[in-house]
Amino acid sequence: MFTITVRDHVMIAHSFQGEVFGPAQRLHGATYVVDASFRRADLDADGIVVDIGLATQELGAVLADLNYRNLDDEPAFAGVNTSTEFLAKVIADRLVEKVRAGALGAGARDLAGITVVLHESHIASASYERSL
């Protein structure tokens, strides 16, 4: 399996419900380093997994919809704990939508899957992996 990974970051604010979250129940900010990996069994006719420039651009577009937002105020996330794991899935699903819409080029239609890793810090991260 071949894989390419592109990286960006996103800054959000949110709070959590549930005693398990301790002080994170209060409104707080988070800056995530976001890695999006695209994988496929064989390289395309150009000898690549997917165009890195387009992958970087579309990851940035997905993150722009979340950046500098208080996720508690976003209707799409009403009543949801926007945990790191949850956000990794949201970003992966939105990237799949971009692939299916053709935003990553025709060669991206043969991608096997996408993995998104959100790094909360230098010692903690969460990821979501999905097939296409």
N, C-alpha and C positions, 0 to 999 in steps of 0.2 A: 504494500500500500504506500503510495506517495502522499506527502503532506507538505503544504506550505502554511505558514503562520504569519499573520499581520497583527500589529499591536497599536493600540490607542489608549485613551483614558477617558473617564467620565466622572463628573463631580455631581453628587446628588445630596439631598437631605431627606430624611424619613424618620419614622418612629415605629416601634413594634408594640404589639399587644400580647401580653402573656408574661407571667412572672419569670419564666425561663430566661427572658431577655434582660432581666435586672435593670441597670441604669439606661440601657438602650431603648427602654420604653419611652423615654423622653426624646424629643426632637433632637437629632444629631446629624452631622454631615459625614459623608464618606467619599473618598476619592479612590476609584478602582482603576488599576491597570488592567486592560482588557486584551486578551489574546484570542483571536479567532483563527482556528485551523480548518483548512479545507482539504479533504482527502479523496483520492480516487485510486482505483486499481492500476490503471494504465495512463500514461501521459497522453495529452491530446495531440493533434496533428502538428502543433507548433512545439511539441516537446515540453509542455508545462502542465501543471495541475490546473491552474487558473491564473488569469492576469493579476499579478500582485498589485498593480496600480489600481485596477478596478476593485479588487478585494479591499484595499485600504480605503478607497473612496466610499464604498458602500458601508463598511464598518463605521466610518466617520458619520455617515448620514443616519444610520440607526442610532448611534450614540447621541447625535445632536438632538434627537427627540426626547432624550432623557436628561441631557446635560443642564446643570444649574436649575434643576427643578426640585421642588418639594414633592416627592412621590405620593405623600399623603393627600395632596390636592388633585392628583390626576384621576379622573373618573375611571380609567381603565384598571386602576389598582385599588378601587374602593373596597375596604374591608379585607384587604390582603396584606399579610406581612411580606414586605418586599425584601426578603432575605437575599443574601448573596447568591444562594442556590437558585432562588426564584428568578432573579434578574439574569443569571446566566442562561436560563431557559428562554426568557423573553427575548434576549438578544439573539440567541441561536434561531429561534422561530422567525424572527424578523429578517434575519439573513437568508433563511430558506425562502421566504417570500420574495426577496430580492433576486435570488437565483432563478426561481420559477418565473419571474417577470422578465428575465433576460438581462438584468442590470449588470451581471458579471460576464456577459458575453455568451456566445453560442457554445463554446467549449465547456462552460460550466454545467451544461445540462447532464453531463456524465459524471458529475461528482457523486461520490458514494455517501458522504456525510460531512457534518460540520461539528466541531467541538469549540465551545466557548469557555474560557477560564477567566474568572474575575479574581484578581489578586487584591485582597483587602490590605495586606501589608507584606513585608518581606518574609513573614513566617506563616501566613494563612491565605488560603485560596479555596475557591469552590468552582466546580465546572458542571457543564451539561453537554452531553454528546447525543447527537441524533443522526439518523439516516435520512437520506433524501429519496 
